[in-house]
Amino acid sequence: MAKNYGINPVMGTTKDVMVDVSTVDSHSAIQCDDIRLITSTLKPLLANETKNSETRFAFRIRIMVDGKKSFSYLEVKVNYFFDDAPDDLQGYNLSFVLMATFSPGADVPQDAFIEFVKAYTLTILWPYAREYASDQFRRVGNHDIILPIINPQVVTEQIIENDLVKVEIIPQK
């Protein structure tokens, strides 16, 4: 039987429904406490500076678990080239790192905590990465959306299956 998460009619009709997630029944036992930009560099790519002028982007995920706190890092690298570049400028290289901190509830085992963080770091941080990249490129006069919408469940499954999420557990004293 499905739990009732406070699905209540709003504004007087049953058509206008909002889901109330105020109760702890609707919350995950693991919460994201904070998201921060750790580092960022934006460099112009000058004509003939690189042999490959194809727009590319990549990321990697690193996780550090220190007791009841996880620090998840999403490192993103973008080489963006545009057709109508002025003079000798062909595009930009953007590199940045976002960090999310996660905390488990009291009864969450460490292995379940680590698996959750591995599975949800990309899902939680990718929208922030897209917005940050778009903002940086808007500041230099380019209004294209640089990072695509991805299917984080599919990508996460692939990176976990291929052991591409690096996890470091800091021993407790």
Secondary structure, 3 states (H helix, E strand, C coil): CCCCCCEEEECCEEEEEEECCCCHHHCCCEEEEEEEEEEEEEEEEECCCCCCCCCEEEEEEEEEEECCEEEEEEEEEEEEECCCCCCCEEEEEEEEEEEEEEEECCCCCHHHHHHHHHHHHHHHHHHHHHHHHHHHHHHCCCCCCCCCCCCHHHHHHHHHHCCCEEEEEECCC
